[in-house]
């Protein structure tokens, strides 16, 4: 019995060591590759589009601090001529919650023309946002906007899925709960490392191609969830 328990303990210890090695190795690889693509707003090259990744929207429609700062940064890049299209990618997985509508409204209030704003209603996570940016919106070169803690993974995913991507951090203040966000991000980097290196699964939803070279009004959200399938406005 003692030998059996000792063997189990050794097995669990070996698994824990292997898991730790995987976690730290994958985290390092994602950060190393992603960090190399980070730039300042002034250094940003011309691109086909600015991709803004979604974050929390309050029930009354207000953007969370993180999301508002992402939108300000994206608007400034657009106004400085870095790209002439903006793709807002976020969660519109239920009729009662719509990140991309709130993001688009911010840009419209800023004076950006509606046809320049594309909405990805099914950007449920960073990997799916980048997959759809390439597969649905046909983006080849982009400036990605999110907070610094998240940027390396976003760039790693974009590059791994065939988008030439450069990242501009949207940090404009201190954010509450950053310790929690950073801890979760380490696990997320490990997960996305596996997705990019080994699996590259399709996202939750694909659909018809909507080239970023076209008119953003084609993505207007007259979308219905019918039998769990998104159907864009005809």
C-alpha atoms as a printed R data frame, in Angstrom:
    type eleno elety resid chain resno       x      y       z
1   ATOM     1    CA   UNK     A     1   0.000  0.000   0.000
2   ATOM     2    CA   UNK     A     2   2.827  2.388   0.884
3   ATOM     3    CA   UNK     A     3   4.500  1.686  -2.457
4   ATOM     4    CA   UNK     A     4   1.225  2.384  -4.253
5   ATOM     5    CA   UNK     A     5   0.801  5.741  -2.492
6   ATOM     6    CA   UNK     A     6   4.430  6.584  -3.118
7   ATOM     7    CA   UNK     A     7   4.012  5.798  -6.813
8   ATOM     8    CA   UNK     A     8   0.899  7.966  -6.972
9   ATOM     9    CA   UNK     A     9   2.720 10.827  -5.269
10  ATOM    10    CA   UNK     A    10   5.606 10.575  -7.716
11  ATOM    11    CA   UNK     A    11   3.167 10.508 -10.625
12  ATOM    12    CA   UNK     A    12   1.308 13.569  -9.409
13  ATOM    13    CA   UNK     A    13   4.572 15.367  -8.777
14  ATOM    14    CA   UNK     A    14   5.835 14.579 -12.269
15  ATOM    15    CA   UNK     A    15   2.551 15.776 -13.780
16  ATOM    16    CA   UNK     A    16   2.746 19.016 -11.794
17  ATOM    17    CA   UNK     A    17   6.315 19.618 -12.948
18  ATOM    18    CA   UNK     A    18   5.403 18.887 -16.566
19  ATOM    19    CA   UNK     A    19   2.400 21.209 -16.318
20  ATOM    20    CA   UNK     A    20   4.526 23.972 -14.852
21  ATOM    21    CA   UNK     A    21   7.131 23.589 -17.590
22  ATOM    22    CA   UNK     A    22   4.398 23.734 -20.241
23  ATOM    23    CA   UNK     A    23   2.785 26.802 -18.671
24  ATOM    24    CA   UNK     A    24   5.986 28.801 -18.393
25  ATOM    25    CA   UNK     A    25   7.394 27.698 -21.771
26  ATOM    26    CA   UNK     A    26   4.214 28.508 -23.685
27  ATOM    27    CA   UNK     A    27   3.822 31.805 -21.835
28  ATOM    28    CA   UNK     A    28   7.402 32.752 -22.706
29  ATOM    29    CA   UNK     A    29   6.975 31.901 -26.402
30  ATOM    30    CA   UNK     A    30   3.784 33.928 -26.770
31  ATOM    31    CA   UNK     A    31   5.246 36.936 -24.968
32  ATOM    32    CA   UNK     A    32   8.514 36.770 -26.911
33  ATOM    33    CA   UNK     A    33   6.832 36.683 -30.319
34  ATOM    34    CA   UNK     A    34   4.119 39.166 -29.392
35  ATOM    35    CA   UNK     A    35   6.387 41.702 -27.713
36  ATOM    36    CA   UNK     A    36   8.389 42.039 -30.927
37  ATOM    37    CA   UNK     A    37   5.295 43.444 -32.684
38  ATOM    38    CA   UNK     A    38   4.453 46.122 -30.091
39  ATOM    39    CA   UNK     A    39   4.952 49.710 -31.225
40  ATOM    40    CA   UNK     A    40   3.956 53.230 -30.221
41  ATOM    41    CA   UNK     A    41   1.110 55.055 -31.925
42  ATOM    42    CA   UNK     A    42   3.666 57.258 -33.684
43  ATOM    43    CA   UNK     A    43   5.552 54.219 -35.006
44  ATOM    44    CA   UNK     A    44   2.436 52.501 -36.332
45  ATOM    45    CA   UNK     A    45   2.668 51.786 -40.072
46  ATOM    46    CA   UNK     A    46  -0.171 52.269 -42.515
47  ATOM    47    CA   UNK     A    47  -2.512 49.289 -42.397
48  ATOM    48    CA   UNK     A    48  -5.748 48.056 -43.927
49  ATOM    49    CA   UNK     A    49  -7.570 48.261 -40.625
50  ATOM    50    CA   UNK     A    50  -7.390 48.995 -36.935
51  ATOM    51    CA   UNK     A    51  -8.723 46.030 -34.948
52  ATOM    52    CA   UNK     A    52 -10.190 46.919 -31.552
53  ATOM    53    CA   UNK     A    53 -10.839 44.010 -29.212
54  ATOM    54    CA   UNK     A    54 -13.959 44.137 -27.075
55  ATOM    55    CA   UNK     A    55 -14.298 44.290 -23.305
56  ATOM    56    CA   UNK     A    56 -17.045 44.813 -20.757
57  ATOM    57    CA   UNK     A    57 -19.993 47.086 -21.520
58  ATOM    58    CA   UNK     A    58 -22.185 48.091 -18.567
59  ATOM    59    CA   UNK     A    59 -25.944 47.361 -18.636
60  ATOM    60    CA   UNK     A    60 -26.673 51.040 -19.314
61  ATOM    61    CA   UNK     A    61 -24.445 50.981 -22.407
62  ATOM    62    CA   UNK     A    62 -21.420 52.708 -20.878
63  ATOM    63    CA   UNK     A    63 -18.045 51.374 -21.890
64  ATOM    64    CA   UNK     A    64 -15.807 49.986 -19.170
65  ATOM    65    CA   UNK     A    65 -12.652 52.009 -18.544
66  ATOM    66    CA   UNK     A    66 -10.524 49.538 -20.474
67  ATOM    67    CA   UNK     A    67 -12.832 49.518 -23.472
68  ATOM    68    CA   UNK     A    68 -13.215 53.295 -23.531
69  ATOM    69    CA   UNK     A    69  -9.436 53.688 -23.594
70  ATOM    70    CA   UNK     A    70  -9.191 51.187 -26.447
71  ATOM    71    CA   UNK     A    71 -11.747 53.168 -28.420
72  ATOM    72    CA   UNK     A    72  -9.987 56.496 -27.818
73  ATOM    73    CA   UNK     A    73  -6.679 54.993 -28.948
74  ATOM    74    CA   UNK     A    74  -8.241 53.472 -32.064
75  ATOM    75    CA   UNK     A    75  -9.999 56.718 -32.966
76  ATOM    76    CA   UNK     A    76  -6.749 58.661 -32.658
77  ATOM    77    CA   UNK     A    77  -4.931 56.173 -34.898
78  ATOM    78    CA   UNK     A    78  -7.707 56.514 -37.477
79  ATOM    79    CA   UNK     A    79  -7.695 60.310 -37.259
80  ATOM    80    CA   UNK     A    80  -3.921 60.299 -37.759
81  ATOM    81    CA   UNK     A    81  -4.310 58.371 -41.001
82  ATOM    82    CA   UNK     A    82  -2.884 55.019 -39.879
83  ATOM    83    CA   UNK     A    83  -5.797 53.121 -41.468
84  ATOM    84    CA   UNK     A    84  -9.067 54.053 -43.115
85  ATOM    85    CA   UNK     A    85 -11.170 51.217 -41.659
86  ATOM    86    CA   UNK     A    86 -11.844 50.119 -38.083
87  ATOM    87    CA   UNK     A    87 -12.979 46.629 -37.101
88  ATOM    88    CA   UNK     A    88 -14.611 46.429 -33.678
89  ATOM    89    CA   UNK     A    89 -14.664 42.809 -32.542
90  ATOM    90    CA   UNK     A    90 -16.512 41.654 -29.463
91  ATOM    91    CA   UNK     A    91 -19.303 39.689 -27.861
92  ATOM    92    CA   UNK     A    92 -22.823 39.985 -29.238
93  ATOM    93    CA   UNK     A    93 -23.713 36.440 -28.306
94  ATOM    94    CA   UNK     A    94 -27.140 37.310 -26.913
95  ATOM    95    CA   UNK     A    95 -29.768 39.844 -27.892
96  ATOM    96    CA   UNK     A    96 -29.350 41.612 -24.548
97  ATOM    97    CA   UNK     A    97 -25.588 42.141 -24.664
98  ATOM    98    CA   UNK     A    98 -23.848 43.898 -27.536
99  ATOM    99    CA   UNK     A    99 -20.263 45.073 -27.141
100 ATOM   100    CA   UNK     A   100 -19.783 45.977 -30.789
101 ATOM   101    CA   UNK     A   101 -22.838 48.253 -30.969
102 ATOM   102    CA   UNK     A   102 -21.527 50.257 -28.010
103 ATOM   103    CA   UNK     A   103 -18.078 50.394 -29.607
104 ATOM   104    CA   UNK     A   104 -19.491 51.561 -32.927
105 ATOM   105    CA   UNK     A   105 -21.622 54.212 -31.221
106 ATOM   106    CA   UNK     A   106 -18.506 55.638 -29.591
107 ATOM   107    CA   UNK     A   107 -16.814 55.980 -32.985
108 ATOM   108    CA   UNK     A   108 -19.896 57.523 -34.578
109 ATOM   109    CA   UNK     A   109 -20.069 60.108 -31.795
110 ATOM   110    CA   UNK     A   110 -16.422 60.832 -32.516
111 ATOM   111    CA   UNK     A   111 -17.411 61.752 -36.075
112 ATOM   112    CA   UNK     A   112 -16.090 58.686 -37.882
113 ATOM   113    CA   UNK     A   113 -18.169 57.773 -40.932
114 ATOM   114    CA   UNK     A   114 -20.379 54.712 -40.545
115 ATOM   115    CA   UNK     A   115 -19.105 53.062 -43.714
116 ATOM   116    CA   UNK     A   116 -15.605 53.030 -42.208
117 ATOM   117    CA   UNK     A   117 -16.667 50.985 -39.167
118 ATOM   118    CA   UNK     A   118 -17.005 47.201 -39.397
119 ATOM   119    CA   UNK     A   119 -18.567 45.146 -36.608
120 ATOM   120    CA   UNK     A   120 -17.604 41.564 -35.813
121 ATOM   121    CA   UNK     A   121 -20.504 40.361 -33.703
122 ATOM   122    CA   UNK     A   122 -18.899 36.975 -32.959
123 ATOM   123    CA   UNK     A   123 -15.507 37.978 -31.568
124 ATOM   124    CA   UNK     A   124 -16.081 35.906 -28.438
125 ATOM   125    CA   UNK     A   125 -12.402 35.691 -27.533
126 ATOM   126    CA   UNK     A   126  -9.054 36.889 -28.824
127 ATOM   127    CA   UNK     A   127  -8.369 33.813 -30.939
128 ATOM   128    CA   UNK     A   128 -11.794 33.925 -32.599
129 ATOM   129    CA   UNK     A   129 -11.517 37.669 -33.238
130 ATOM   130    CA   UNK     A   130  -8.240 37.185 -35.093
131 ATOM   131    CA   UNK     A   131  -9.432 34.118 -36.972
132 ATOM   132    CA   UNK     A   132 -12.486 36.009 -38.208
133 ATOM   133    CA   UNK     A   133 -10.460 39.133 -39.014
134 ATOM   134    CA   UNK     A   134  -8.607 37.063 -41.599
135 ATOM   135    CA   UNK     A   135 -11.291 34.595 -42.712
136 ATOM   136    CA   UNK     A   136 -14.360 36.861 -42.793
137 ATOM   137    CA   UNK     A   137 -12.966 40.363 -43.211
138 ATOM   138    CA   UNK     A   138  -9.939 39.364 -45.323
139 ATOM   139    CA   UNK     A   139  -7.570 41.597 -43.363
140 ATOM   140    CA   UNK     A   140  -3.924 41.102 -44.271
141 ATOM   141    CA   UNK     A   141  -2.278 43.934 -42.320
142 ATOM   142    CA   UNK     A   142  -3.648 45.473 -39.138
143 ATOM   143    CA   UNK     A   143  -2.947 47.600 -36.104
144 ATOM   144    CA   UNK     A   144  -4.316 45.852 -33.018
145 ATOM   145    CA   UNK     A   145  -5.512 47.914 -30.056
146 ATOM   146    CA   UNK     A   146  -5.938 46.574 -26.525
147 ATOM   147    CA   UNK     A   147  -4.263 46.986 -23.130
148 ATOM   148    CA   UNK     A   148  -0.585 46.112 -22.802
149 ATOM   149    CA   UNK     A   149  -1.130 43.034 -20.616
150 ATOM   150    CA   UNK     A   150  -3.256 41.492 -23.406
151 ATOM   151    CA   UNK     A   151  -1.419 42.760 -26.461
152 ATOM   152    CA   UNK     A   152   1.281 40.078 -26.845
153 ATOM   153    CA   UNK     A   153  -1.303 37.289 -27.073
154 ATOM   154    CA   UNK     A   154  -3.465 39.222 -29.516
155 ATOM   155    CA   UNK     A   155  -0.464 39.768 -31.782
156 ATOM   156    CA   UNK     A   156   0.664 36.156 -31.440
157 ATOM   157    CA   UNK     A   157  -2.789 34.957 -32.489
158 ATOM   158    CA   UNK     A   158  -2.998 37.400 -35.393
159 ATOM   159    CA   UNK     A   159   0.402 36.474 -36.791
160 ATOM   160    CA   UNK     A   160  -0.272 32.767 -36.338
161 ATOM   161    CA   UNK     A   161  -3.492 33.103 -38.324
162 ATOM   162    CA   UNK     A   162  -1.926 34.995 -41.218
163 ATOM   163    CA   UNK     A   163  -2.435 38.660 -40.334
164 ATOM   164    CA   UNK     A   164   0.589 40.964 -40.382
165 ATOM   165    CA   UNK     A   165  -0.134 42.724 -37.119
166 ATOM   166    CA   UNK     A   166   1.345 45.545 -35.064
167 ATOM   167    CA   UNK     A   167   0.105 46.384 -31.590
168 ATOM   168    CA   UNK     A   168  -0.544 49.710 -29.897
169 ATOM   169    CA   UNK     A   169  -1.257 49.599 -26.167
170 ATOM   170    CA   UNK     A   170  -4.314 51.505 -24.971
171 ATOM   171    CA   UNK     A   171  -3.246 51.970 -21.346
172 ATOM   172    CA   UNK     A   172  -4.297 55.491 -20.299
173 ATOM   173    CA   UNK     A   173  -4.799 54.954 -16.561
174 ATOM   174    CA   UNK     A   174  -4.432 52.435 -13.752
175 ATOM   175    CA   UNK     A   175  -7.135 49.761 -13.942
176 ATOM   176    CA   UNK     A   176  -8.797 48.003 -11.046
177 ATOM   177    CA   UNK     A   177  -8.251 44.261 -10.786
178 ATOM   178    CA   UNK     A   178  -5.086 44.124 -12.877
179 ATOM   179    CA   UNK     A   179  -3.545 41.371 -10.736
180 ATOM   180    CA   UNK     A   180  -6.508 39.151 -11.593
181 ATOM   181    CA   UNK     A   181  -6.371 40.064 -15.289
182 ATOM   182    CA   UNK     A   182  -2.651 39.311 -15.487
183 ATOM   183    CA   UNK     A   183  -3.027 35.953 -13.742
184 ATOM   184    CA   UNK     A   184  -5.800 34.932 -16.119
185 ATOM   185    CA   UNK     A   185  -3.769 36.162 -19.070
186 ATOM   186    CA   UNK     A   186  -0.913 33.776 -18.319
187 ATOM   187    CA   UNK     A   187  -3.294 30.819 -18.577
188 ATOM   188    CA   UNK     A   188  -4.851 32.311 -21.715
189 ATOM   189    CA   UNK     A   189  -1.433 32.638 -23.355
190 ATOM   190    CA   UNK     A   190  -0.789 28.956 -22.695
191 ATOM   191    CA   UNK     A   191  -4.150 28.028 -24.204
192 ATOM   192    CA   UNK     A   192  -3.675 30.160 -27.322
193 ATOM   193    CA   UNK     A   193  -0.141 28.824 -27.807
194 ATOM   194    CA   UNK     A   194  -1.661 25.343 -28.125
195 ATOM   195    CA   UNK     A   195  -4.443 26.571 -30.424
196 ATOM   196    CA   UNK     A   196  -2.024 28.273 -32.809
197 ATOM   197    CA   UNK     A   197   0.757 25.679 -32.760
198 ATOM   198    CA   UNK     A   198  -1.259 22.480 -32.865
199 ATOM   199    CA   UNK     A   199  -4.952 22.864 -33.622
200 ATOM   200    CA   UNK     A   200  -6.163 26.095 -35.270
201 ATOM   201    CA   UNK     A   201  -9.840 25.225 -34.808
202 ATOM   202    CA   UNK     A   202 -12.542 27.158 -36.605
203 ATOM   203    CA   UNK     A   203 -14.297 29.808 -34.502
204 ATOM   204    CA   UNK     A   204 -17.781 29.394 -33.089
205 ATOM   205    CA   UNK     A   205 -19.242 31.089 -36.168
206 ATOM   206    CA   UNK     A   206 -17.897 31.745 -39.636
207 ATOM   207    CA   UNK     A   207 -20.239 32.960 -42.381
208 ATOM   208    CA   UNK     A   208 -20.039 34.937 -45.587
209 ATOM   209    CA   UNK     A   209 -16.946 36.942 -46.456
210 ATOM   210    CA   UNK     A   210 -17.286 40.695 -45.815
211 ATOM   211    CA   UNK     A   211 -14.068 42.267 -47.165
212 ATOM   212    CA   UNK     A   212 -12.630 45.134 -45.137
213 ATOM   213    CA   UNK     A   213 -12.197 46.943 -48.444
214 ATOM   214    CA   UNK     A   214 -15.972 47.289 -48.709
215 ATOM   215    CA   UNK     A   215 -18.618 49.224 -46.766
216 ATOM   216    CA   UNK     A   216 -18.876 48.729 -43.013
217 ATOM   217    CA   UNK     A   217 -22.640 49.167 -43.121
218 ATOM   218    CA   UNK     A   218 -22.801 45.593 -44.443
219 ATOM   219    CA   UNK     A   219 -22.123 44.486 -40.869
220 ATOM   220    CA   UNK     A   220 -24.981 46.469 -39.329
221 ATOM   221    CA   UNK     A   221 -26.471 44.350 -36.584
222 ATOM   222    CA   UNK     A   222 -29.859 43.320 -37.852
223 ATOM   223    CA   UNK     A   223 -28.770 39.894 -36.623
224 ATOM   224    CA   UNK     A   224 -30.937 37.252 -35.043
225 ATOM   225    CA   UNK     A   225 -30.062 34.192 -33.039
226 ATOM   226    CA   UNK     A   226 -32.194 31.450 -34.524
227 ATOM   227    CA   UNK     A   227 -31.408 27.921 -33.406
228 ATOM   228    CA   UNK     A   228 -28.027 29.234 -32.187
229 ATOM   229    CA   UNK     A   229 -26.985 30.349 -35.687
230 ATOM   230    CA   UNK     A   230 -26.095 33.956 -36.514
231 ATOM   231    CA   UNK     A   231 -27.734 35.222 -39.678
232 ATOM   232    CA   UNK     A   232 -26.541 38.580 -41.057
233 ATOM   233    CA   UNK     A   233 -28.957 41.020 -42.621
234 ATOM   234    CA   UNK     A   234 -29.495 40.149 -46.288
